[in-house]
Amino acid sequence: MAGPALLCDLPDTPESLLLRAGLVLAPVLFVARVVSVLLRFRSGGQPSQPGRTSPDS
């Protein structure tokens, strides 16, 4: 979100709005991503013994 405000010469109002939106959205999206990865890890998405197959296969 803040990329255009940092790279381009924009008027003051759009520049400040983009910077503020980036400052708000970046931490929110970071926390959402960390929580989703932790929940996926907790739900047992990882095998108990990587690289090994069960005798039935």
KEMI-386228 format. One record per residue (C-alpha): residue in one letter; y negated, z negated, x. Coordinates in steps of 0.02 Angstrom, whole numbers, plus 32768, in hexadecimal, padded with zeros to 4 digits. Example, Ala and Ser with C-alpha at 12.3 -4.5 7.8 and 13.67 -1.06 7.14 Angstrom:
<recs>
<rec><resn>A</resn><v>80E1</v><w>7E7A</w><u>8267</u></rec>
<rec><resn>S</resn><v>8035</v><w>7E9B</w><u>82AC</u></rec>
</recs>
This chain:
<recs>
<rec><resn>M</resn><v>8000</v><w>8000</w><u>8000</u></rec>
<rec><resn>A</resn><v>7F85</v><w>7FD4</w><u>8088</u></rec>
<rec><resn>G</resn><v>7FB0</v><w>806B</w><u>80F4</u></rec>
<rec><resn>P</resn><v>7F2F</v><w>80E3</w><u>80AA</u></rec>
<rec><resn>A</resn><v>7EA8</v><w>805E</w><u>80B6</u></rec>
<rec><resn>L</resn><v>7ECE</v><w>8044</w><u>816E</u></rec>
<rec><resn>L</resn><v>7EE0</v><w>80FC</w><u>819D</u></rec>
<rec><resn>C</resn><v>7E5A</v><w>8151</w><u>8133</u></rec>
<rec><resn>D</resn><v>7DA2</v><w>8133</w><u>811F</u></rec>
<rec><resn>L</resn><v>7D98</v><w>80FD</w><u>8068</u></rec>
<rec><resn>P</resn><v>7D0A</v><w>80B5</w><u>8003</u></rec>
<rec><resn>D</resn><v>7CFE</v><w>7FF7</w><u>8005</u></rec>
<rec><resn>T</resn><v>7D48</v><w>7FD4</w><u>7F59</u></rec>
<rec><resn>P</resn><v>7DE9</v><w>803B</w><u>7F68</u></rec>
<rec><resn>E</resn><v>7E01</v><w>8000</w><u>801B</u></rec>
<rec><resn>S</resn><v>7DF6</v><w>7F48</w><u>7FEB</u></rec>
<rec><resn>L</resn><v>7E67</v><w>7F62</w><u>7F54</u></rec>
<rec><resn>L</resn><v>7EED</v><w>7FB7</w><u>7FBC</u></rec>
<rec><resn>L</resn><v>7EE5</v><w>7F32</w><u>8042</u></rec>
<rec><resn>R</resn><v>7EF2</v><w>7EA5</w><u>7FC4</u></rec>
<rec><resn>A</resn><v>7F82</v><w>7EFB</w><u>7F6A</u></rec>
<rec><resn>G</resn><v>7FDC</v><w>7F0D</w><u>800F</u></rec>
<rec><resn>L</resn><v>7FBE</v><w>7E57</w><u>803A</u></rec>
<rec><resn>V</resn><v>8007</v><w>7E22</w><u>7F92</u></rec>
<rec><resn>L</resn><v>8098</v><w>7E9C</w><u>7F86</u></rec>
<rec><resn>A</resn><v>80DB</v><w>7E91</w><u>8038</u></rec>
<rec><resn>P</resn><v>8110</v><w>7DD9</w><u>8031</u></rec>
<rec><resn>V</resn><v>8152</v><w>7DEA</w><u>7F7F</u></rec>
<rec><resn>L</resn><v>81BF</v><w>7E80</w><u>7FAC</u></rec>
<rec><resn>F</resn><v>81F8</v><w>7E2B</w><u>804C</u></rec>
<rec><resn>V</resn><v>8231</v><w>7D90</w><u>7FEF</u></rec>
<rec><resn>A</resn><v>8287</v><w>7DF9</w><u>7F69</u></rec>
<rec><resn>R</resn><v>82E6</v><w>7E5A</w><u>7FED</u></rec>
<rec><resn>V</resn><v>831C</v><w>7DBC</w><u>804B</u></rec>
<rec><resn>V</resn><v>8357</v><w>7D6A</w><u>7FA9</u></rec>
<rec><resn>S</resn><v>83B9</v><w>7E05</w><u>7F75</u></rec>
<rec><resn>V</resn><v>8410</v><w>7E0E</w><u>801F</u></rec>
<rec><resn>L</resn><v>8439</v><w>7D55</w><u>801C</u></rec>
<rec><resn>L</resn><v>847F</v><w>7D5E</w><u>7F6C</u></rec>
<rec><resn>R</resn><v>84EA</v><w>7DF5</w><u>7F99</u></rec>
<rec><resn>F</resn><v>852B</v><w>7D9A</w><u>8033</u></rec>
<rec><resn>R</resn><v>8551</v><w>7CFE</w><u>7FCE</u></rec>
<rec><resn>S</resn><v>85AF</v><w>7D5E</w><u>7F46</u></rec>
<rec><resn>G</resn><v>8639</v><w>7D8B</w><u>7FC0</u></rec>
<rec><resn>G</resn><v>860C</v><w>7E3D</w><u>7FEA</u></rec>
<rec><resn>Q</resn><v>864C</v><w>7E24</w><u>809C</u></rec>
<rec><resn>P</resn><v>8707</v><w>7E2B</w><u>80BF</u></rec>
<rec><resn>S</resn><v>8757</v><w>7D8D</w><u>8101</u></rec>
<rec><resn>Q</resn><v>87AD</v><w>7DE7</w><u>818F</u></rec>
<rec><resn>P</resn><v>8754</v><w>7E89</w><u>81BC</u></rec>
<rec><resn>G</resn><v>87C6</v><w>7F16</w><u>81F4</u></rec>
<rec><resn>R</resn><v>8865</v><w>7ECE</w><u>81AD</u></rec>
<rec><resn>T</resn><v>88C1</v><w>7F11</w><u>8115</u></rec>
<rec><resn>S</resn><v>892F</v><w>7EB3</w><u>809E</u></rec>
<rec><resn>P</resn><v>89ED</v><w>7ECA</w><u>80AE</u></rec>
<rec><resn>D</resn><v>89F1</v><w>7F1D</w><u>8003</u></rec>
<rec><resn>S</resn><v>8988</v><w>7FB2</w><u>8038</u></rec>
</recs>
